[in-house]
């Protein structure tokens, strides 16, 4: 399993400043989720820039440099715990995407091939790695490129996975575009992960302040009323232009 962290801010600043109170507890989770890290952020020209490395985040000089130099107002971060049998290489490291979109997933589903018919041979041929997460991203991206709004694209792809996979643990994900940051949460309450970790393990919580909205996986205290929990099966949209939030059912 993996961990997610996202932010949208009214001001532009290095990520080390925008997430000053959250980075230390988040990166401490790399002692367990140490199979890779990734950062995607919006650049001043409105494009998405991504940096990732199949190495532990808590000992990565490259990550510290990225956090100090990536000046942005919206970003997502990912800590990877690889599924058994999946290689630790850049192509399997989150986020996935390009200069228009970045996507990171926390969870897994099987078989990995369950979305192959949805994707088609053209998209499968362009996959860089062999993870279920990249296929999740490609299916969402296909719908967005065909004109579907991102919340609907995420929800439709999640419905495909529920219908076609033989099992899934979690479909939690973050999607970053030039317009907004999106978060989705859904999990199987009967999975082995929940039996081991407890029912709140896959919660996605968000904190709305005067100047920023932060979204995070669990792993450190995120208590109400400062933090709210995104309802199961919903998409949270945090819009960059005015920091407004919309929860899509």
Secondary structure, 3 states (H helix, E strand, C coil): CCEEEEEEEEEEEEHHHHCCCCHHHHHHHHHCCCCCEEEEEECCCCCEEEEEECCCHHHCHHHHHHHHHCEEEEEEEEECCCCCCCCCCHHHCCCEECCCEEEEEECCEECHHHHHHHHHHHHHHCCCCCCHHHHHHHHHHHHHHCCCCHHHHHHHHHHHHHHHCCEECECEEEEEECCEEEEEECECCCCHHHHHHCCCCCCEEEEECCCEEEEEECCCCCCCCCEEECCCCEEEEEECCCCCEEEEC
